[in-house]
């Protein structure tokens, strides 16, 4: 699956994912949860220059701006970029957003970002190894990489309990976000050909990051363990076993998180 095909796929889903962002932004509890998770990854120092890769409708950038950081948002999908730009304008958030390839960011200079963040992006990339290299390049020495992702389509759970929760989850998503499951039988085989859908993760990520030169600080699977009695958990908790968070840093310089 090539970048153009991936871009078309996410552009076709921009409206649906915008509903997700709007639903999450309206939930104070969800916002607090993600702000806490980002703060754990970035540290407490305000005013950091952060690259939000695969921004989608702009959820992370909106939160980062609220938290006092200086995000730049990039996405390979023109539909997502257009949606994010509209959301930034509506929120009064000063965020630069542009269309770009996660594995090739010629607009960005070496050693310029305090942090790079992404959510559910790496698994969709045709060149995830190239992306990790590119993010290493743009990070300042001591800068942080914070990745939220999952072993999607590789090791999905099974059994009646999972199927029941899956059905409940999509019913709740339909009711609260007004969106239905959109992967078609034609698209899913193409997604399964993506490089990081065909390997065990986060083990493959850790080996790749160490090989590039990152210092891997934390890999955590159940990173939402404190939110089990929330609507967010009812909707997305069935993916807990395949989701993970990685915090890594570029060696050198000083600790940029304090």
Order of alpha helices (4+ residues) and beta strands (2+ residues): alpha-alpha-alpha-beta-alpha-beta-alpha-beta-beta-alpha-beta-alpha-alpha-alpha-beta-alpha-beta
